[in-house]
Amino acid sequence: MLGSLVPWRTRYPVTFRRIDRDMEELMDRFFRDEEFWGLPERVFAPSVDVAETDKGYEVTMDLPGIDPNHLTVEIREGSLWVSGERKEEKEEKGKTFHRVERHYGAFRRLVPFDLPVDREKVEAKYHDGVLKITVAKMPEAETKRIEVKAT
């Protein structure tokens, strides 16, 4: 019981704290880095936020540096499909890069929806490197009560 009241910073000796920190870093890399999954190191996969409202869904994607004319937004099989490409800038001669973290290339993201959506009520806006897509839900069918007649 008292062990659970000991503050985290004093629970383990310094050596165990280092091991704990190293394991946490390793797990972060395992679940975040493409290298661990056998994917090329420079895969471009934009982040996506999906929010549900009473009327529909709001999807937000960070796509800085992408020409909106190179984006495709589609509704297929009850899911949102967003694809596009960020063109790689030409290598500059006379420079030695010490770090390159910006990703280039084609991407495709699929956002499945839990409820049926209205394909005719989809709007996509791109501003300052952010793509915002609103997708309306299908109106729910009203329940019709059927009178049971006794004979």
VENLINUR-V315153 format. One record per pair of residues at least 12 apart in sequence whose ideal C-beta (glycine too) atoms are under 8 Angstrom apart, sorted by the first residue. I is the first residue (numbers start at 1). J is the second residue. D is the distance in whole Angstrom. If there is no record, write none. Layout:
I&J&D, I&J&D
This chain:
42&100&8, 42&103&5, 42&104&7, 42&105&7, 43&103&7, 43&105&7, 44&86&6, 44&103&4, 44&104&6, 44&105&5, 44&106&8, 44&107&5, 45&103&8, 45&107&6, 45&109&7, 46&61&5, 46&62&6, 46&63&5, 46&107&6, 46&109&7, 47&61&7, 47&62&5, 48&60&7, 48&61&5, 48&82&8, 48&109&6, 48&111&6, 49&61&8, 50&111&6, 52&114&8, 55&136&6, 55&137&6, 56&117&7, 56&118&8, 56&121&7, 56&134&6, 56&135&5, 56&136&4, 56&137&5, 57&80&8, 57&111&8, 57&113&6, 57&117&7, 57&134&7, 57&135&5, 57&137&7, 58&132&7, 58&133&7, 58&134&6, 58&135&8, 59&80&6, 59&82&8, 59&111&6, 59&131&8, 59&132&7, 59&133&4, 59&134&8, 59&135&7, 60&130&6, 60&131&7, 60&132&5, 60&133&8, 61&82&6, 61&109&7, 61&130&7, 61&131&4, 61&133&8, 62&129&7, 62&130&6, 63&84&7, 63&86&8, 63&126&7, 63&129&6, 63&130&7, 63&131&5, 64&129&3, 65&86&6, 65&102&8, 65&129&7, 66&84&6, 66&85&7, 66&86&5, 66&129&7, 67&87&8, 68&126&4, 68&131&8, 70&84&5, 70&85&5, 70&86&8, 70&87&8, 71&83&7, 71&84&4, 71&124&8, 71&126&7, 71&131&7, 72&84&6, 73&122&7, 73&124&5, 73&131&8, 73&133&6, 75&117&7, 75&119&5, 75&122&6, 75&135&7, 78&112&7, 78&113&6, 78&116&6, 78&117&6, 79&110&6, 79&111&6, 79&112&5, 79&113&6, 80&110&7, 80&111&4, 80&113&7, 80&122&8, 80&133&7, 80&135&6, 81&108&7, 81&109&8, 81&110&6, 81&111&8, 82&108&7, 82&109&5, 82&111&7, 82&131&7, 82&133&7, 83&106&7, 83&107&7, 83&108&4, 83&109&7, 84&106&7, 84&107&6, 85&105&7, 85&106&4, 85&107&7, 86&103&7, 86&104&5, 86&105&7, 86&107&8, 87&104&7, 88&104&4, 88&105&7, 89&104&8, 113&135&7, 115&137&5, 115&138&7, 116&137&7, 116&138&4, 117&135&5, 117&136&7, 117&137&6, 117&138&6, 118&135&8, 118&136&4, 118&137&7, 118&138&5, 118&139&8, 121&135&7, 121&136&4, 122&134&7, 122&135&5, 122&136&7
